[in-house]
Amino acid sequence: MPAAFAGLIAMAAAIGVGRFVYTPILPPMIEALHLSKSEAGLIASANFLGYLVGALIAAMPSLAGSRRSRLLAALATSAFTTAAMGLTTTLTAFVVLRFIAGIASAFGLILSTSIVLERLATAGRGGLSALHFAGVGVGIAVSAALVAELLRLGLTWRMLWLASGGLTVAALLAAAWLLPDASAAVSVRSGSAGSAADAGLSRLIVAYGLFGFGYVITATFLVAIVRGTPAIQTLEPVTWIIFGAAAVPSVALWTFFAGRFGIAATFAVASVVEAAGVLASVAWQSTPGVFLAAVLVGGTFMGLTALGLSGARDRAEGDPHRVLALMTVGFGAGQIVGPLFAGIVVDLTGSFVAPSIAAALALLVAAILVVI
């Protein structure tokens, strides 16, 4: 169905490229600009702060324009801010651009998910939602392959950003073509929106925030960890591709398990699996170890994203769009703290071990919260 493919492309552009292309581009940026790990973490946290702000804005009930027009505007903003990263060298500009990109990413996730899931449900094709969420992994893998090839050709970090922006423009055009305008209203369930904030939903929001903290340190610094470890430096080009490739089928896999064992239990298991991947990135710094980390974290983070949003949507008794935004706020809060915390600790200790242990513990607490 065109809507599912449009969702895949939108998620690939807004999240897979707009948010995560920073990870494979970060090592050459650090080398060329002599960025500290704290500065790199600050740039990443600015993006996640923008993500939080974008989620809050997207939750407002009276934004101008249709959801489709706002989604396309978010993708255009993502393309511009991505390309513009290659046109400056100042920390302030990097922070501002990544902050705006974060706002665009939040709009892209919330609006594309709202539009696509609604259209799939109307068409009786709800099972295709996994294709929509697979877009993040596709975007990560494609942009990682692009960055790896451009680095092989000897291009600078500036060209990596410009090429990634061009990739997002192509995705914008494809999404606009595959997602024609529609006047269907948002599906709203009967009941009070305020009743959505029950104890179970509150725990899920906290767990979702801990998941945001738990995954983001590895997702931000995995390639930098590989480059900084002499024994596995040669794995840098392929590590992030494996991470993205593992994410592509992950939503379908974890959704299958959720159908058999329930969303809460599946979320808890996936959190534990992800914690193991986070620890592997620092405890087993060898070819099997780094590949295991890429597979376990890459193969769970989008599954956890989909499970968390689906679980919250099931609990919502009002407009699910508002609940999706509330979940994204909790997730965004966790993401803001993670990279900044990791950058400061690494600059102090010279190692990613301590922040990775903290991230794994956060994921284990998230697992406990959703099943109690």
C-alpha positions in Angstrom: 0.0 0.0 0.0 1.4 3.4 -0.9 0.8 4.8 2.6 3.1 2.2 4.2 5.9 2.9 1.7 5.4 6.7 2.2 5.7 6.1 6.0 8.9 4.0 5.4 10.5 6.8 3.4 9.4 9.5 5.8 10.8 7.6 8.8 14.0 6.9 6.9 14.5 10.6 6.1 13.4 12.2 9.4 14.9 9.6 11.8 17.2 7.3 10.0 19.1 10.1 8.3 17.9 13.3 10.1 18.8 12.0 13.5 21.2 9.1 13.1 23.6 10.1 10.3 25.4 12.1 12.9 26.8 8.9 14.3 28.9 7.7 11.3 29.9 11.3 10.4 31.0 12.1 14.0 34.4 10.4 14.0 35.8 12.4 10.9 34.3 15.6 12.4 36.0 15.0 15.7 39.3 14.4 13.9 39.0 17.4 11.6 37.6 19.9 14.1 39.3 18.5 17.3 36.0 18.3 19.0 36.0 16.9 22.6 33.7 14.1 23.6 31.8 16.7 25.7 31.3 18.9 22.7 30.2 16.0 20.6 27.7 15.0 23.3 26.4 18.6 23.5 25.7 18.6 19.8 23.8 15.3 20.1 21.9 16.5 23.1 20.9 19.6 21.3 19.3 17.4 18.7 17.4 15.5 21.3 16.3 18.6 23.1 14.9 19.8 19.8 13.2 16.4 19.6 11.5 17.0 22.9 10.4 20.5 21.9 9.1 19.2 18.6 7.1 16.6 20.4 5.5 19.3 22.7 4.7 21.5 19.7 3.3 18.5 17.8 0.9 17.8 20.7 -0.8 21.2 20.4 -4.3 20.7 19.1 -4.6 23.8 16.8 -1.5 23.9 14.5 -2.0 25.4 11.1 -2.2 23.3 7.9 -2.9 19.7 7.3 -1.0 16.9 8.9 0.5 16.0 5.4 1.7 19.6 4.8 3.3 19.7 8.2 5.0 16.4 7.6 6.4 17.5 4.3 7.6 20.8 5.9 9.3 18.7 8.6 11.1 16.7 5.9 12.2 19.8 4.1 13.5 21.3 7.3 15.4 18.1 8.0 17.0 18.2 4.6 18.1 21.8 5.0 19.5 21.4 8.5 21.4 18.2 7.5 23.0 19.8 4.5 23.8 23.1 6.4 25.9 21.1 8.9 28.5 20.9 6.2 28.6 24.7 5.7 29.8 25.7 9.1 32.5 24.9 11.6 31.3 26.7 14.8 30.0 24.8 17.8 27.1 27.2 18.2 25.9 26.7 14.6 26.2 22.9 15.0 24.1 23.1 18.2 21.4 25.3 16.6 21.2 23.3 13.5 20.9 20.0 15.3 18.3 21.5 17.7 16.1 22.5 14.7 16.7 19.1 13.1 15.5 17.5 16.3 12.2 19.4 16.1 11.8 18.3 12.5 12.5 14.6 13.5 9.8 14.7 16.2 7.3 16.1 13.8 8.3 13.5 11.2 7.9 10.6 13.6 4.6 11.7 15.2 2.9 13.0 12.0 3.9 10.1 9.8 3.0 7.6 12.4 -0.4 9.3 13.0 -1.2 9.6 9.2 0.1 6.2 8.1 -1.4 4.1 10.9 -4.7 5.8 10.5 -4.8 5.1 6.7 -3.7 1.5 7.2 -6.4 0.9 9.8 -9.0 2.5 7.5 -7.9 0.2 4.7 -7.8 -2.9 7.0 -4.1 -3.3 6.4 -2.8 -2.6 10.0 -0.3 -5.4 9.7 1.8 -3.2 7.3 2.6 -0.9 10.2 5.9 -2.8 10.6 6.9 -1.6 7.1 6.4 2.0 8.3 8.7 1.6 11.3 11.2 -0.3 9.3 12.0 3.0 7.6 14.3 4.0 10.4 16.6 1.0 9.9 16.5 1.5 6.1 17.5 5.2 6.5 20.4 4.3 8.9 21.7 1.5 6.6 21.4 3.6 3.4 23.0 6.7 4.9 25.7 4.6 6.6 26.6 3.0 3.2 26.6 6.4 1.6 28.9 7.8 4.2 31.2 4.8 4.1 31.5 5.0 0.3 32.2 8.8 0.4 34.9 8.3 3.0 36.4 5.6 0.9 36.6 8.1 -1.9 38.4 10.5 0.4 35.6 13.1 0.7 35.6 15.4 3.7 33.1 15.5 6.6 31.5 18.5 4.9 30.6 16.5 1.8 29.1 13.8 4.0 26.6 16.2 5.5 25.8 17.7 2.1 25.3 14.3 0.5 23.0 13.3 3.4 20.9 16.4 2.9 20.6 15.5 -0.8 19.4 12.1 0.2 16.7 13.6 2.4 15.5 15.8 -0.5 15.0 12.7 -2.6 13.1 11.1 0.2 10.9 14.2 0.6 9.9 14.1 -3.1 9.1 10.4 -2.9 7.0 10.7 0.2 5.0 13.6 -1.3 4.3 11.5 -4.4 3.3 8.4 -2.4 1.2 10.2 0.2 -1.6 12.2 -1.5 -3.6 14.6 0.6 -6.7 13.2 2.3 -9.4 14.8 4.3 -9.9 12.0 6.8 -10.1 13.1 10.3 -8.1 11.7 13.1 -9.7 8.7 14.7 -10.7 9.5 18.2 -11.9 6.9 20.7 -14.8 7.6 23.0 -13.9 8.6 26.5 -11.9 11.3 28.2 -8.4 12.1 27.1 -7.5 12.7 30.7 -8.2 9.1 31.7 -5.3 8.0 29.5 -2.9 9.1 32.3 -3.5 6.0 34.5 -0.8 4.4 36.5 0.1 1.9 33.9 0.6 4.6 31.3 2.6 6.7 33.7 5.0 3.8 34.3 5.2 3.2 30.5 6.1 6.8 29.9 8.9 6.6 32.6 10.1 3.3 31.1 10.1 4.8 27.6 12.2 7.7 28.9 14.7 5.3 30.5 14.8 3.4 27.2 15.6 6.7 25.5 18.6 7.2 27.8 19.6 3.6 27.6 19.9 3.2 23.9 21.1 6.6 22.9 24.7 6.5 24.3 25.5 3.4 22.2 23.5 4.8 19.2 25.5 8.1 19.3 29.0 6.9 20.1 29.2 3.3 18.7 31.2 4.3 15.7 33.4 6.5 17.8 34.0 3.6 20.1 35.1 1.4 17.2 37.4 4.1 15.8 39.0 4.6 19.2 39.8 0.9 19.6 42.8 -0.1 17.6 41.9 -3.8 17.4 38.6 -3.1 15.6 39.2 0.2 13.8 38.9 -1.4 10.4 35.2 -2.3 11.3 34.2 1.3 11.4 32.6 1.4 7.9 30.5 -1.7 8.4 29.4 -1.4 12.0 26.8 1.3 11.5 25.5 -0.5 8.4 24.9 -3.7 10.4 23.2 -1.5 13.1 20.7 -0.2 10.5 20.2 -3.5 8.8 19.4 -5.1 12.1 16.7 -2.5 12.7 14.9 -3.1 9.4 13.1 -6.4 10.4 13.1 -5.7 14.1 9.6 -4.1 14.3 8.0 -7.1 12.6 9.9 -9.5 14.8 9.1 -7.8 18.1 5.5 -7.2 17.0 5.1 -10.9 16.3 6.3 -11.7 19.9 4.0 -9.0 21.3 1.1 -10.7 19.6 1.9 -14.0 21.4 3.2 -12.8 24.8 1.7 -9.3 25.2 3.3 -5.9 24.7 4.5 -5.4 28.3 6.4 -8.7 28.5 7.9 -8.2 25.0 9.0 -4.7 25.9 10.7 -6.0 29.0 12.5 -8.8 27.1 13.6 -6.4 24.4 14.9 -4.0 27.0 17.1 -6.7 28.5 18.4 -7.8 25.1 19.3 -4.2 24.4 21.1 -3.8 27.7 23.2 -6.8 26.7 24.1 -5.1 23.5 25.0 -1.9 25.2 27.4 -3.8 27.6 28.9 -5.8 24.7 30.0 -2.5 23.0 32.4 -1.8 25.8 33.0 -5.3 27.5 33.8 -7.3 24.4 35.8 -5.0 22.1 36.5 -7.5 19.3 34.9 -8.3 15.9 32.3 -10.6 17.4 31.6 -8.2 20.3 31.1 -5.0 18.2 28.9 -6.9 15.7 26.9 -8.4 18.6 26.4 -4.9 20.0 25.3 -3.5 16.6 22.9 -6.4 16.1 21.4 -6.3 19.6 21.0 -2.6 19.9 20.1 -2.0 16.3 17.7 -4.9 16.4 15.8 -3.7 19.5 15.6 0.1 19.5 13.0 0.5 16.8 11.1 -2.5 18.1 11.0 -0.9 21.6 9.9 2.4 19.9 7.0 0.7 18.2 6.0 -1.4 21.2 6.0 1.6 23.5 3.9 3.7 21.1 1.5 0.8 20.5 1.2 0.2 24.2 0.4 3.8 24.9 -2.0 4.0 22.0 -3.9 1.0 23.3 -4.2 2.8 26.7 -5.4 6.1 25.3 -9.1 6.8 25.6 -8.9 10.1 23.8 -7.0 11.4 20.8 -4.1 8.9 20.4 -2.1 11.7 18.7 -1.8 13.4 22.0 -0.6 10.3 23.8 2.0 9.6 21.1 3.3 13.1 21.7 3.4 12.6 25.5 5.4 9.4 25.0 7.8 11.2 22.7 8.3 13.8 25.3 9.4 11.2 27.9 11.6 9.5 25.3 13.1 12.9 24.3 14.0 13.7 27.9 16.0 10.5 28.2 17.8 11.2 25.0 18.8 14.7 26.0 20.6 13.5 29.2 22.3 10.5 27.6 24.9 11.9 25.2 25.8 14.9 27.4 26.2 12.6 30.4 28.3 10.2 28.3 30.5 12.9 26.8 31.3 14.4 30.2 32.1 11.1 31.8 34.3 10.0 28.9 36.2 13.2 29.0 36.8 12.6 32.7 37.6 8.9 32.6 38.8 8.3 29.0 36.3 5.4 28.7 32.8 4.6 27.6 32.5 1.9 30.2 30.8 3.8 33.0 28.1 5.6 30.9 27.4 2.3 29.1 26.8 0.5 32.4 24.5 3.3 33.5 22.6 2.9 30.2 22.3 -0.8 30.7 20.9 -0.3 34.2 18.4 2.2 32.9 17.1 -0.4 30.4 16.8 -3.0 33.1 14.8 -0.6 35.3 12.6 0.1 32.2 12.0 -3.7 31.9 10.9 -3.9 35.5 8.5 -0.9 35.3 6.5 -2.3 32.4 5.8 -5.6 34.1 5.0 -4.7 37.7 
